[in-house]
Amino acid sequence: MKCLVIIPAYNEAENIAATVDELLAKTRSFPMELDYLVVNDGSSDNTEAVLREHGFHFITLPVNLGIGGAVQSGYLYAQKNNFDIAVQMDGDGQHMPEYLLDLIQPILEGKAACTIGSRFLGLESFRTSFMRRLGIRFLNFVIRCCTGKKFTDATSGFRAANRQGIDLFVRHYAKDFPEPESIVRVCRNGLSIQEVPVKMRERAAGNSSIRFFQSVYYMIKVTLAVCLARCESKTLMDKGE
């Protein structure tokens, strides 16, 4: 069994070294072959210089594709190199690698094709802003309407997928803020998905890609994308694609 950790990074020069170092330190006793790939998404700061200085495994995209394009590039790498499991882990230090084994356990046991690390399933985690929590609850509701399944952390970027999930994400992955849309695609394509309780931290430095003044636009865009994904994925299933 081979596991690849995909770490998308855009202007994460202040965080990426600590993120990768912590991943390596806390997965030394991992019970399977583990590798990682930092996907430098056309950063305009010195992220690439930091990656080169530390000798990390990385690729640099020639232009900024957004979080979806960066993550999909990682999935394509996982597919081409025959990884059995791919894990998404943000480059800003929010995701804690000590929960990585918990995240992939349902996949190893054959209970799920994909998993989502949820900060709202009982483990005490840092509290997001009120507006962001409200937005997450709204997206959870929209996804439940589209899939009939309940989720608690639709925007979590701490995720894992088996080979079926990898193949699906290589074919279809949204460009901007893809987390909610990908849940619908997974469900509508007949793959099982399960949430796993994890703890998360606030990002160590820098700014989130979602700003307060973009929140209304973000919510409208993601809601429409989720609804369209439901219809599109069902069409693909009906056609046997």
N, CA and C of each residue as an Amber inpcrd file, in Angstrom:
protein
   723
   0.8470000  -1.2000000   0.0000000   0.0000000   0.0000000   0.0000000
   0.8780000   1.2430000   0.0000000   0.5630000   2.1670000  -0.8990000
   1.3110000   3.4140000  -1.0170000   0.3740000   4.5890000  -0.7790000
   0.8170000   5.5500000   0.0240000   0.0050000   6.7220000   0.3520000
   0.7630000   7.9830000  -0.0370000   0.0920000   8.8730000  -0.7530000
   0.6700000  10.1600000  -1.1300000  -0.0690000  11.2760000  -0.4010000
   0.6770000  12.1670000   0.2360000   0.0940000  13.3560000   0.8570000
   0.2840000  14.5230000  -0.1080000  -0.8260000  15.0850000  -0.5690000
  -0.8060000  16.2140000  -1.5000000  -0.9270000  17.5000000  -0.6930000
   0.0540000  18.3970000  -0.8510000   0.0600000  19.6420000  -0.0830000
   0.0380000  20.8210000  -1.0510000  -1.1440000  21.3710000  -1.3540000
  -1.2020000  22.5520000  -2.2110000  -0.6600000  23.7660000  -1.4610000
   0.0890000  24.6030000  -2.1500000   0.6860000  25.7660000  -1.4930000
   0.6760000  26.9630000  -2.4400000   0.0560000  28.0320000  -2.0000000
   0.0980000  29.2920000  -2.7440000   0.5370000  30.3910000  -1.7850000
   1.7150000  30.9380000  -2.0310000   2.2940000  31.9850000  -1.1730000
   2.3430000  31.5350000   0.2910000   2.9130000  30.3520000   0.5080000
   3.0250000  29.7930000   1.8620000   4.4850000  29.7000000   2.3060000
   5.2960000  30.6710000   1.8930000   6.7060000  30.6420000   2.2500000
   6.9130000  30.6430000   3.7600000   6.0170000  31.2810000   4.5050000
   6.1640000  31.3650000   5.9600000   5.7620000  30.0730000   6.6740000
   4.9800000  29.2220000   6.0000000   4.4120000  28.0460000   6.6640000
   4.9040000  26.7040000   6.1460000   5.3140000  26.6530000   4.8880000
   5.4570000  25.3610000   4.2340000   6.5700000  24.5050000   4.8370000
   7.6790000  25.1000000   5.2520000   8.7730000  24.2930000   5.8100000
   8.3370000  23.6050000   7.0950000   7.6740000  24.3430000   7.9780000
   7.2040000  23.7530000   9.2340000   6.1480000  22.6930000   8.9750000
   5.3050000  22.9210000   7.9760000   4.2530000  21.9580000   7.6510000
   4.8460000  20.6280000   7.2000000   5.7960000  20.6720000   6.2790000
   6.4030000  19.4360000   5.7620000   7.2600000  18.7720000   6.8360000
   8.0220000  19.5620000   7.5740000   8.8520000  18.9850000   8.6430000
   8.0010000  18.2460000   9.6750000   6.8640000  18.8330000  10.0420000
   5.9870000  18.1890000  11.0160000   5.3900000  16.9100000  10.4450000
   5.0000000  16.9500000   9.1790000   4.4670000  15.7530000   8.5300000
   5.4910000  14.6180000   8.5780000   6.7260000  14.9010000   8.2210000
   7.7610000  13.8700000   8.1980000   8.0630000  13.3550000   9.6000000
   8.0800000  14.2600000  10.5690000   8.4110000  13.8550000  11.9340000
   7.3370000  12.9640000  12.5450000   6.1010000  13.2340000  12.2420000
   5.0020000  12.5290000  12.8950000   4.4800000  11.3350000  12.1150000
   5.0910000  11.0370000  10.9640000   4.6710000   9.8610000  10.1890000
   5.8260000   8.8850000   9.9880000   6.8780000   9.0080000  10.7920000
   8.0270000   8.1100000  10.6420000   7.6440000   6.6530000  10.8720000
   6.7100000   6.4280000  11.7840000   6.3020000   5.0480000  12.0880000
   5.0310000   4.6570000  11.3450000   4.7260000   5.3670000  10.2730000
   3.5180000   5.0900000   9.4980000   3.5620000   3.6550000   8.9740000
   2.4640000   2.8840000   9.1290000   2.4980000   1.4500000   8.7830000
   2.3020000   1.1610000   7.2930000   2.7530000   2.0410000   6.4250000
   2.6890000   1.8140000   4.9890000   3.6540000   2.7880000   4.3300000
   3.9190000   2.5680000   3.0560000   4.8190000   3.4560000   2.3220000
   4.1530000   4.8120000   2.1260000   4.8060000   5.8580000   2.5940000
   4.2210000   7.1990000   2.5070000   5.1810000   8.1480000   1.8040000
   4.6300000   8.9410000   0.9120000   5.3880000   9.9960000   0.2470000
   4.5180000  11.2580000   0.2620000   5.0850000  12.3510000  -0.1300000
   4.3320000  13.6100000  -0.1610000   4.7370000  14.3950000  -1.3990000
   3.8780000  15.3240000  -1.8000000   4.1660000  16.2050000  -2.9290000
   3.5850000  17.5760000  -2.6160000   4.4500000  18.5670000  -2.5510000
   3.9880000  19.9460000  -2.4310000   3.7150000  20.4630000  -3.8430000
   2.5090000  20.9700000  -4.0570000   2.1550000  21.5410000  -5.3550000
   2.1970000  23.0560000  -5.2040000   3.2820000  23.6580000  -5.6600000
   3.4500000  25.1050000  -5.5990000   2.6250000  25.7350000  -6.7140000
   1.5320000  26.3700000  -6.3290000   0.5340000  26.8340000  -7.2960000
   0.8760000  28.2180000  -7.8430000   2.0090000  28.2950000  -8.5380000
   2.4030000  29.5610000  -9.1500000   2.5690000  30.6820000  -8.1500000
   3.1370000  30.3830000  -6.9940000   3.2700000  31.3830000  -5.9340000
   4.0680000  32.5960000  -6.4170000   3.6850000  33.7830000  -5.9130000
   4.3890000  35.0170000  -6.2520000   5.4090000  35.4000000  -5.1820000
   5.4270000  34.6710000  -4.0640000   6.4380000  34.9210000  -3.0380000
   7.5870000  33.9230000  -3.2280000   8.3830000  33.6830000  -2.1910000
   9.5390000  32.7880000  -2.3480000   9.2570000  31.3740000  -1.8670000
   8.0100000  30.9120000  -2.0350000   7.6670000  29.5320000  -1.6710000
   8.5710000  28.5260000  -2.3740000   8.7880000  28.6990000  -3.6590000
   9.6250000  27.7430000  -4.3930000  11.0550000  27.7490000  -3.8640000
  11.5810000  28.9160000  -3.5220000  12.9430000  28.9900000  -2.9880000
  13.0530000  28.2260000  -1.6690000  12.0290000  28.3270000  -0.8260000
  12.0240000  27.5940000   0.4420000  11.9970000  26.0940000   0.1830000
  11.1650000  25.6740000  -0.7670000  11.0750000  24.2560000  -1.0970000
  12.4120000  23.7210000  -1.6110000  13.0700000  24.4850000  -2.4590000
  14.3700000  24.0640000  -2.9840000  15.4270000  24.0350000  -1.8800000
  15.4170000  25.0370000  -1.0320000  16.4040000  25.1250000   0.0420000
  16.3450000  23.9190000   0.9760000  15.1240000  23.4240000   1.2400000
  14.9540000  22.3060000   2.1640000  14.9880000  20.9480000   1.4610000
  15.0650000  20.9510000   0.1530000  15.1130000  19.6870000  -0.5740000
  13.8060000  18.9190000  -0.5420000  12.6830000  19.6290000  -0.4400000
  11.3830000  18.9770000  -0.3750000  10.9570000  18.4660000  -1.7530000
  10.0350000  17.4950000  -1.7620000   9.4580000  16.9860000  -3.0050000
   8.3810000  17.9690000  -3.4580000   8.5250000  18.5280000  -4.6440000
   7.5300000  19.5080000  -5.0810000   7.5000000  19.6170000  -6.5990000
   6.3950000  20.1310000  -7.0740000   6.2820000  20.5830000  -8.4580000
   5.7840000  22.0250000  -8.4050000   6.1480000  22.8210000  -9.4040000
   5.6800000  24.1960000  -9.4960000   4.8290000  24.3470000 -10.7480000
   3.6030000  24.7980000 -10.5710000   2.7280000  25.0500000 -11.7120000
   3.1260000  26.3830000 -12.3430000   3.1380000  26.4570000 -13.6710000
   3.6150000  27.6800000 -14.3360000   2.7140000  28.8890000 -14.1130000
   1.4500000  28.6440000 -13.8090000   0.5000000  29.7190000 -13.5060000
  -0.3260000  29.2860000 -12.3050000  -0.9520000  30.2550000 -11.6610000
  -1.8080000  29.9540000 -10.5200000  -3.1330000  29.3800000 -11.0150000
  -3.4030000  28.1130000 -10.6500000  -4.6300000  27.4420000 -11.0800000
  -5.7280000  27.5110000 -10.0270000  -5.4070000  27.9670000  -8.8200000
  -6.3850000  27.9190000  -7.7430000  -6.2670000  26.5970000  -7.0030000
  -6.8960000  26.5270000  -5.8380000  -6.7670000  25.3590000  -4.9870000
  -7.2050000  24.0770000  -5.6900000  -8.2810000  24.1670000  -6.4820000
  -8.7710000  22.9780000  -7.1760000  -7.7760000  22.4390000  -8.1840000
  -7.2070000  23.3370000  -8.9870000  -6.2340000  22.9150000  -9.9870000
  -4.9800000  22.3460000  -9.3560000  -4.5430000  22.9490000  -8.2360000
  -3.3540000  22.4620000  -7.5500000  -3.5840000  21.0620000  -6.9870000
  -4.7160000  20.8710000  -6.3210000  -5.0210000  19.5620000  -5.7420000
  -5.2080000  18.5160000  -6.8420000  -5.8810000  18.8880000  -7.9210000
  -6.0820000  17.9400000  -9.0140000  -4.7500000  17.5290000  -9.6320000
  -3.7980000  18.4500000  -9.6820000  -2.4590000  18.0950000 -10.1700000
  -1.8400000  17.0240000  -9.2820000  -2.0520000  17.1540000  -7.9720000
  -1.5600000  16.1350000  -7.0430000  -2.2230000  14.7930000  -7.2610000
  -3.5360000  14.8030000  -7.5120000  -4.2430000  13.5500000  -7.7780000
  -3.7480000  12.9060000  -9.0710000  -3.4600000  13.7310000 -10.0680000
  -2.9240000  13.1890000 -11.3180000  -1.5700000  12.5280000 -11.0810000
  -0.7450000  13.1580000 -10.2460000   0.5530000  12.5630000  -9.8830000
   0.3410000  11.2320000  -9.1580000  -0.6300000  11.2000000  -8.2440000
  -0.9180000   9.9680000  -7.4990000  -1.3690000   8.8590000  -8.4400000
  -2.2100000   9.1950000  -9.4020000  -2.6960000   8.1980000 -10.3610000
  -1.5550000   7.6750000 -11.2320000  -0.7480000   8.5790000 -11.7530000
   0.3310000   8.1820000 -12.6560000   1.3890000   7.3350000 -11.9520000
   1.5150000   7.5140000 -10.6320000   2.5360000   6.7910000  -9.8840000
   1.9600000   5.6660000  -9.0200000   0.7180000   5.2850000  -9.3230000
   0.0900000   4.0950000  -8.7310000   0.0110000   4.1200000  -7.2050000
  -0.3560000   5.2800000  -6.6500000  -0.5980000   5.3370000  -5.2090000
  -1.9790000   4.7580000  -4.9070000  -2.0710000   4.0550000  -3.7980000
  -3.3430000   3.4480000  -3.3940000  -4.2560000   4.4410000  -2.6830000
  -3.6610000   5.3810000  -1.9720000  -4.4140000   6.3790000  -1.2150000
  -3.7520000   7.7290000  -1.4210000  -4.5680000   8.7710000  -1.5660000
  -4.0700000  10.1410000  -1.6260000  -4.7460000  10.9470000  -0.5270000
  -3.9620000  11.7400000   0.1700000  -4.4580000  12.5880000   1.2590000
  -4.2180000  14.0440000   0.8940000  -5.2280000  14.8800000   1.0830000
  -5.0810000  16.3220000   0.9350000  -4.7590000  16.9310000   2.2990000
  -3.7700000  17.8030000   2.3130000  -3.3620000  18.4440000   3.5610000
  -2.8810000  19.8510000   3.2410000  -3.4950000  20.8630000   3.8210000
  -3.1670000  22.2440000   3.4970000  -1.7390000  22.5940000   3.8920000
  -1.1540000  23.5460000   3.1650000   0.2110000  23.9560000   3.4160000
   0.3620000  25.0340000   4.4600000  -0.7370000  25.4220000   5.1160000
  -0.6860000  26.5420000   6.0520000  -0.5410000  26.1160000   7.5110000
  -0.4230000  24.8080000   7.7640000  -0.2190000  24.3380000   9.1220000
  -1.4810000  24.0490000   9.9130000  -2.6630000  24.2240000   9.3060000
  -3.9110000  23.9790000  10.0330000  -4.1500000  22.5000000  10.3090000
  -3.7750000  21.6610000   9.3790000  -4.0710000  20.2380000   9.4950000
  -2.9490000  19.5330000  10.2450000  -3.3270000  18.7090000  11.2090000
  -2.3700000  18.0860000  12.1180000  -2.0760000  16.6480000  11.6600000
  -0.8410000  16.3600000  11.2720000  -0.5280000  15.0490000  10.6860000
  -0.7190000  13.8730000  11.6300000  -0.8110000  14.1100000  12.9350000
  -1.0510000  12.9880000  13.8520000  -2.4280000  12.3660000  13.6460000
  -3.3160000  13.0590000  12.9190000  -4.6390000  12.5010000  12.6310000
  -4.6990000  11.8340000  11.2540000  -3.5730000  11.7910000  10.5620000
  -3.5680000  11.2400000   9.2080000  -3.9680000   9.7700000   9.1940000
  -3.4520000   8.9980000  10.1400000  -3.7910000   7.5740000  10.1760000
  -5.2750000   7.3770000  10.4780000  -5.8310000   8.1910000  11.3930000
  -7.2700000   8.1290000  11.6590000  -8.0570000   8.4230000  10.3890000
  -7.5620000   9.3820000   9.6020000  -8.2670000   9.7950000   8.3950000
  -8.3480000   8.6720000   7.3670000  -7.2730000   7.9020000   7.2250000
  -7.2790000   6.8670000   6.1900000  -7.7570000   5.5110000   6.7020000
  -7.9650000   5.3690000   8.0080000  -8.3450000   4.0650000   8.5540000
  -9.6090000   3.4970000   7.9160000 -10.6950000   4.2880000   7.7420000
 -11.8870000   3.7270000   7.0880000 -11.6140000   3.2330000   5.6690000
 -10.6550000   3.8580000   4.9840000 -10.2850000   3.4100000   3.6430000
  -9.5270000   2.0890000   3.7220000  -8.5980000   1.9880000   4.6590000
  -7.8410000   0.7510000   4.8290000  -8.7520000  -0.4200000   5.1860000
  -9.8120000  -0.1250000   5.9500000 -10.7520000  -1.1680000   6.3750000
 -11.8340000  -1.4330000   5.3450000 -11.8060000  -0.7280000   4.2160000
 -12.8050000  -0.9320000   3.1740000 -14.1720000  -0.3720000   3.4960000
 -14.2440000   0.5410000   4.4710000 -15.5330000   1.1130000   4.8750000
 -15.8900000   2.3640000   4.0880000 -14.9260000   2.9620000   3.4080000
 -15.1800000   4.1910000   2.6640000 -14.1720000   4.3110000   1.5330000
 -14.6160000   4.9710000   0.4580000 -13.7110000   5.2870000  -0.6400000
 -13.0130000   6.6200000  -0.3950000 -13.7180000   7.5080000   0.3050000
 -13.1880000   8.8330000   0.6030000 -13.5170000   9.1980000   2.0470000
 -12.6790000  10.0040000   2.6560000 -12.9400000  10.4610000   4.0150000
 -12.6930000  11.9660000   4.1160000 -13.3430000  12.5760000   5.1040000
 -13.1960000  14.0030000   5.3710000 -12.8730000  14.1780000   6.8450000
 -11.8340000  14.9350000   7.1450000 -11.5150000  15.2490000   8.5300000
 -12.4070000  16.3820000   9.0060000 -13.2570000  16.1050000   9.9960000
 -14.2030000  17.1150000  10.4890000 -13.7680000  17.6410000  11.8420000
 -13.7550000  18.9720000  11.9730000 -13.4190000  19.6020000  13.2550000
 -14.6500000  19.7510000  14.1410000 -15.7990000  19.2400000  13.6730000
 -17.0550000  19.4120000  14.4020000 -17.6530000  18.0850000  14.8600000
 -16.8190000  17.0710000  15.0390000 -17.3160000  15.7530000  15.4500000
 -16.8270000  15.3610000  16.8370000 -16.8170000  16.2980000  17.7560000
 -16.5630000  15.9470000  19.1500000 -15.2160000  16.3360000  19.6790000
 -14.1710000  16.3660000  18.8340000 -12.8590000  16.7620000  19.3050000
 -12.7750000  18.2830000  19.3340000 -12.2810000  18.8190000  20.4280000
 -12.1890000  20.2710000  20.5600000 -11.1390000  20.8110000  19.6060000
 -11.5380000  21.7800000  18.7930000 -10.6530000  22.3680000  17.8040000
 -10.7540000  23.8830000  17.9040000  -9.9270000  24.5860000  17.1530000
 -10.0220000  26.0400000  17.2030000 -11.3610000  26.4890000  16.6180000
 -11.8960000  27.5720000  17.1220000 -13.2030000  28.0610000  16.6930000
 -13.0210000  29.0240000  15.5300000 -13.6800000  28.7200000  14.4260000
 -13.6880000  29.6400000  13.3040000 -14.5930000  30.8190000  13.6340000
 -14.5900000  31.8280000  12.7830000 -15.4470000  32.9950000  13.0160000
 -16.9200000  32.6000000  12.9130000 -17.7770000  33.4110000  13.4990000
 -19.2120000  33.1330000  13.4680000 -19.7240000  33.0620000  12.0330000
 -19.3020000  34.0020000  11.1930000 -19.7800000  34.0310000   9.8100000
 -19.3340000  32.7780000   9.0550000 -18.1190000  32.3350000   9.3160000
 -17.6520000  31.1340000   8.6170000 -18.3960000  29.8970000   9.0990000
 -18.6360000  29.8020000  10.4030000 -19.4120000  28.6620000  10.9200000
 -20.8160000  28.6680000  10.3320000 -21.3960000  29.8500000  10.2090000
 -22.7280000  29.9590000   9.6180000 -22.7110000  29.5040000   8.1620000
 -21.6640000  29.9000000   7.4320000 -21.5440000  29.4810000   6.0390000
 -21.3740000  27.9800000   5.9020000 -20.5750000  27.3820000   6.7950000
 -20.3710000  25.9370000   6.7590000 -21.6860000  25.2050000   7.0070000
 -22.4530000  25.6920000   7.9770000 -23.7430000  25.0640000   8.2700000
 -24.6830000  25.1640000   7.0800000 -24.6640000  26.2940000   6.4030000
 -25.5150000  26.4510000   5.2230000 -25.1060000  25.4750000   4.1250000
 -23.7990000  25.3560000   3.8770000 -23.3320000  24.4300000   2.8420000
 -23.6180000  22.9850000   3.2220000 -23.5100000  22.6620000   4.5100000
 -23.8810000  21.3150000   4.9580000 -25.3390000  21.0260000   4.6090000
 -26.2000000  22.0320000   4.8110000 -27.6220000  21.8860000   4.5120000
 -27.8460000  21.6840000   3.0120000 -27.1560000  22.4930000   2.1890000
 -27.3030000  22.3720000   0.7370000 -26.8600000  20.9910000   0.2640000
 -25.7500000  20.5130000   0.7950000 -25.2400000  19.1970000   0.4000000
 -26.2040000  18.0970000   0.8350000 -26.7890000  18.2540000   2.0100000
 -27.7600000  17.2520000   2.4710000 -28.9730000  17.2190000   1.5480000
 -29.4080000  18.3870000   1.0810000 -30.5300000  18.4360000   0.1360000
 -30.1720000  17.7500000  -1.1840000 -28.9110000  17.8720000  -1.5990000
 -28.4730000  17.3090000  -2.8810000 -28.1740000  15.8230000  -2.8110000
 -27.7360000  15.3420000  -1.6470000 -27.2770000  13.9550000  -1.5420000
 -28.1120000  13.0940000  -0.6020000 -28.8660000  13.7410000   0.2890000
 -29.5990000  12.9950000   1.2940000 -28.7240000  12.5250000   2.4370000
 -27.4700000  12.9920000   2.4800000 -26.5380000  12.5620000   3.5160000
 -26.0880000  13.7620000   4.3440000 -25.8560000  13.5180000   5.6260000
 -25.4950000  14.5880000   6.5460000 -23.9840000  14.6890000   6.6970000
 -23.4750000  15.9170000   6.5630000 -22.0650000  16.1990000   6.7830000
 -21.9470000  17.3710000   7.7480000 -20.8460000  17.4200000   8.4900000
 -20.6640000  18.4670000   9.4890000 -19.6130000  19.4990000   9.1160000
 -18.7330000  19.1660000   8.1580000 -17.6230000  20.0690000   7.8320000
 -17.3440000  20.0540000   6.3350000 -18.2780000  20.6300000   5.5780000
 -18.2200000  20.5570000   4.1210000 -17.0220000  21.2630000   3.5180000
 -16.4410000  22.2220000   4.2300000 -15.3300000  22.9780000   3.6670000
 -13.9590000  22.4640000   4.1070000 -13.9200000  21.3900000   4.8710000
 -12.6320000  20.8540000   5.3250000 -11.7890000  20.4050000   4.1370000
 -10.5290000  20.8290000   4.1370000  -9.6100000  20.4130000   3.0850000
  -8.7140000  19.2640000   3.4840000  -8.9600000  18.6930000   4.6640000
  -8.1840000  17.5460000   5.1570000  -8.9490000  16.2960000   4.7650000
  -8.5280000  15.6380000   3.6820000  -9.3210000  14.5640000   3.0770000
  -8.4290000  13.4370000   2.5770000  -9.0620000  12.3090000   2.3000000
  -8.3330000  11.1720000   1.7450000  -9.2180000  10.4410000   0.7500000
  -8.5930000   9.7520000  -0.1890000  -9.3370000   9.0130000  -1.2100000
  -8.5730000   7.7650000  -1.6070000  -9.3210000   6.6970000  -1.9120000
  -8.6950000   5.4920000  -2.4380000  -8.5200000   5.6320000  -3.9480000
  -8.1800000   4.5450000  -4.6160000  -7.8990000   4.6510000  -6.0560000
  -9.1230000   5.0830000  -6.8570000 -10.3100000   4.6140000  -6.4380000
 -11.5210000   5.0470000  -7.1370000 -11.7260000   6.5440000  -6.9770000
 -11.5120000   7.0370000  -5.7850000 -11.6320000   8.4730000  -5.5510000
 -10.5900000   9.2570000  -6.3210000  -9.3640000   8.7510000  -6.3530000
  -8.3010000   9.4090000  -7.1160000  -8.6910000   9.5150000  -8.5800000
  -9.1730000   8.4100000  -9.1540000  -9.5700000   8.4130000 -10.5660000
 -10.7010000   9.4110000 -10.8190000 -11.6610000   9.4840000  -9.8960000
 -12.7610000  10.4270000 -10.0490000 -12.2530000  11.8610000 -10.0320000
 -11.3610000  12.1850000  -9.0990000 -10.8810000  13.5570000  -8.9730000
  -9.9390000  13.9540000 -10.1010000  -9.2700000  12.9790000 -10.7110000
  -8.4700000  13.2770000 -11.8980000  -9.3750000  13.7130000 -13.0430000
 -10.5540000  13.0850000 -13.1410000 -11.4970000  13.4280000 -14.2120000
 -12.2760000  14.6970000 -13.9130000 -12.6910000  14.8700000 -12.6630000
 -13.5790000  15.9800000 -12.3060000 -13.1630000  16.5780000 -10.9670000
 -12.7080000  17.8330000 -11.0020000 -12.3960000  18.5240000  -9.7490000
 -12.5600000  20.0170000  -9.9860000 -13.3680000  20.6520000  -9.1560000
 -13.6660000  22.0720000  -9.3520000 -12.4170000  22.9180000  -9.1450000
 -12.3470000  24.0460000  -9.8260000 -11.1640000  24.9040000  -9.7620000
 -11.1210000  25.7130000  -8.4730000 -12.2300000  26.3800000  -8.1330000
 -12.2500000  27.2920000  -6.9910000 -13.0260000  26.6940000  -5.8260000
 -12.4070000  26.6470000  -4.6430000 -13.0680000  26.1860000  -3.4210000
 -13.8640000  24.9050000  -3.6790000 -13.1700000  23.8160000  -4.0430000
 -13.8470000  22.6280000  -4.5470000 -14.4000000  21.6860000  -3.4920000
 -14.1150000  21.9250000  -2.2140000 -14.4460000  20.9300000  -1.1950000
 -15.9280000  20.5520000  -1.1600000 -16.8690000  21.5180000  -1.0850000
 -18.2860000  21.1210000  -1.0500000 -18.7370000  20.4060000  -2.3220000
 -18.2900000  20.9070000  -3.4700000 -18.7030000  20.3010000  -4.7380000
 -18.2030000  18.8640000  -4.8690000 -16.9840000  18.6090000  -4.3910000
 -16.4350000  17.2630000  -4.5300000 -17.2120000  16.2430000  -3.7030000
 -17.7940000  16.6770000  -2.5770000 -18.6200000  15.7680000  -1.7780000
 -19.8000000  15.2720000  -2.6070000 -20.4450000  16.1920000  -3.3000000
 -21.6020000  15.8290000  -4.1190000 -21.1770000  14.8990000  -5.2470000
 -20.0370000  15.1830000  -5.8670000 -19.5670000  14.3260000  -6.9610000
 -19.2910000  12.9040000  -6.4660000 -18.6770000  12.8020000  -5.3160000
 -18.3880000  11.4800000  -4.7540000 -19.6780000  10.7090000  -4.5120000
 -20.6320000  11.3610000  -3.8720000 -21.9030000  10.6930000  -3.5560000
 -22.6670000  10.3180000  -4.8130000 -22.7510000  11.2260000  -5.7580000
 -23.5400000  10.9810000  -6.9640000 -22.8940000   9.9600000  -7.8940000
 -21.6000000   9.7140000  -7.7180000 -20.9280000   8.6820000  -8.5160000
 -20.8370000   7.3530000  -7.7890000 -21.5950000   7.2180000  -6.7020000
 -21.7430000   5.9290000  -6.0510000 -20.6090000   5.5060000  -5.1450000
 -19.7310000   6.4410000  -4.7740000 -18.6340000   6.1130000  -3.8710000
 -19.0250000   6.4570000  -2.4400000 -18.5910000   5.6500000  -1.5100000
 -18.9060000   5.8910000  -0.1030000 -17.9610000   6.9380000   0.4730000
 -18.4840000   7.7670000   1.3550000 -17.7010000   8.8340000   1.9590000
 -18.0430000   8.9260000   3.4390000 -17.0440000   9.1530000   4.2570000
 -17.2360000   9.1380000   5.7070000 -16.4310000  10.2550000   6.3610000
 -17.0150000  10.9080000   7.3480000 -16.2970000  11.9170000   8.1160000
 -15.5630000  11.2700000   9.2870000 -14.4220000  11.8430000   9.6310000
 -13.5820000  11.3530000  10.7250000 -13.2760000  12.5370000  11.6450000
 -13.4310000  12.3810000  12.9570000 -13.1250000  13.5040000  13.8500000
 -11.6340000  13.8090000  13.8900000 -11.2930000  15.0820000  13.7230000
  -9.8990000  15.5320000  13.7980000  -9.8550000  16.8810000  14.5050000
  -8.6940000  17.2300000  14.9600000  -8.4560000  18.5730000  15.4670000
  -7.7410000  19.3860000  14.3970000  -8.0110000  20.6790000  14.3810000
  -7.2990000  21.5900000  13.4860000  -6.8370000  22.8010000  14.2730000
  -5.8650000  23.5110000  13.6770000  -5.3270000  24.7230000  14.2860000
  -5.6040000  25.9120000  13.3810000  -5.4370000  27.1060000  13.9150000
  -5.4270000  28.2880000  13.0710000  -4.1620000  28.2740000  12.2300000
  -4.2370000  28.8620000  11.0530000  -3.0500000  28.9230000  10.2160000
  -1.9490000  29.6670000  10.9540000  -0.7050000  29.2380000  10.7630000
   0.4140000  29.7950000  11.5230000   0.7280000  31.2270000  11.1040000
   0.6410000  31.5330000   9.8070000   0.9660000  32.8680000   9.3100000
   0.2560000  33.0820000   7.9900000   0.2140000  34.3380000   7.5530000
  -0.4190000  34.6440000   6.2760000  -1.9220000  34.7490000   6.3970000
  -2.5760000  34.8420000   5.2430000  -4.0180000  35.0590000   5.1940000
  -4.7200000  33.9370000   4.4590000  -5.9490000  33.6630000   4.8840000
  -6.7750000  32.6730000   4.2000000  -7.1490000  33.1770000   2.8140000
  -7.4170000  32.2280000   1.9110000  -7.8190000  32.6130000   0.5470000
  -9.2510000  33.1170000   0.5030000 -10.0230000  32.9050000   1.5670000
 -11.4040000  33.3770000   1.6130000 -11.4720000  34.5930000   2.5240000
 -11.7580000  35.7490000   1.9770000 -11.8320000  36.9790000   2.7420000
 -13.2740000  37.2790000   3.1270000 -13.4370000  38.0950000   4.1390000
 -14.7730000  38.4450000   4.6190000 -15.6200000  39.0670000   3.5130000
 -15.0210000  39.9910000   2.7450000 -15.7950000  40.6980000   1.7320000
 -16.0750000  39.8250000   0.5070000 -15.4360000  38.6720000   0.4440000
 -15.7150000  37.7450000  -0.6440000 -16.7280000  36.6820000  -0.2250000
 -17.1620000  36.6920000   1.0140000 -17.9430000  35.5820000   1.5440000
 -19.2840000  35.4200000   0.8480000 -19.9720000  36.5260000   0.5730000
 -21.2700000  36.4260000  -0.0850000 -21.0980000  35.8480000  -1.4950000
 -20.1150000  36.3860000  -2.2180000 -19.8260000  35.8570000  -3.5510000
 -19.4590000  34.3810000  -3.4780000 -18.6300000  34.0380000  -2.4940000
 -18.2110000  32.6510000  -2.3110000 -19.4080000  31.7390000  -2.0840000
 -20.3200000  32.1470000  -1.1880000 -21.4620000  31.3090000  -0.8570000
 -22.3650000  31.1040000  -2.0700000 -22.6080000  32.1760000  -2.8160000
 -23.4570000  32.0580000  -4.0070000 -22.8080000  31.1300000  -5.0340000
 -21.5140000  31.3450000  -5.2760000 -20.8050000  30.5540000  -6.2820000
 -20.7650000  29.0790000  -5.9130000 -20.4310000  28.7860000  -4.6470000
 -20.3170000  27.3890000  -4.2250000 -21.6820000  26.7120000  -4.2220000
 -22.7210000  27.4280000  -3.7930000 -24.0600000  26.8400000  -3.7800000
 -24.4970000  26.4530000  -5.1890000 -24.2770000  27.3530000  -6.1510000
 -24.6190000  27.0370000  -7.5420000 -23.7890000  25.8670000  -8.0630000
 -22.4880000  25.8480000  -7.7070000 -21.6160000  24.7650000  -8.1700000
 -22.0610000  23.4190000  -7.6070000 -22.4560000  23.4070000  -6.3320000
 -22.9150000  22.1670000  -5.7010000 -24.1680000  21.6480000  -6.4010000
 -25.1130000  22.5490000  -6.6800000 -26.3510000  22.1340000  -7.3460000
 -26.0780000  21.6320000  -8.7620000 -25.1930000  22.3090000  -9.4760000
 -24.8550000  21.8710000 -10.8330000 -24.1100000  20.5370000 -10.8110000
 -23.2490000  20.3430000  -9.8030000 -22.5200000  19.0720000  -9.6970000
 -23.4790000  17.9200000  -9.4970000 -24.5280000  18.1440000  -8.7430000
 -25.5220000  17.0910000  -8.5200000 -26.1430000  16.6720000  -9.8410000
 -26.5480000  17.6500000 -10.6480000 -27.1820000  17.3290000 -11.9300000
 -26.1780000  16.7170000 -12.9020000 -24.9790000  17.3000000 -12.9870000
 -23.9730000  16.8200000 -13.9300000 -23.5120000  15.4140000 -13.5860000
 -23.2470000  15.1630000 -12.2900000 -22.7700000  13.8330000 -11.9010000
 -23.8140000  12.7800000 -12.1570000 -25.0850000  13.1160000 -11.9270000
 -26.1660000  12.1570000 -12.1850000 -26.2290000  11.8590000 -13.6770000
 -26.0230000  12.8850000 -14.5120000 -26.0100000  12.6750000 -15.9550000
 -24.8890000  11.7290000 -16.3590000 -23.6990000  11.9120000 -15.7750000
 -22.5660000  11.0480000 -16.0810000 -22.8540000   9.6160000 -15.6770000
 -23.5040000   9.4380000 -14.5250000 -23.8290000   8.0930000 -14.0670000
 -24.8330000   7.4360000 -15.0060000 -25.8310000   8.2210000 -15.4080000
 -26.8450000   7.6650000 -16.3040000 -26.2470000   7.2220000 -17.6270000
 -25.1760000   7.9230000 -18.0540000 -24.5370000   7.5810000 -19.3090000
 -23.4930000   6.4880000 -19.1490000 -23.2480000   6.1020000 -17.8880000
 -22.2650000   5.0570000 -17.6260000 -20.8420000   5.5180000 -17.7550000
 -20.6020000   6.8410000 -17.6240000 -19.2460000   7.3720000 -17.7570000
 -18.5490000   7.3680000 -16.4130000
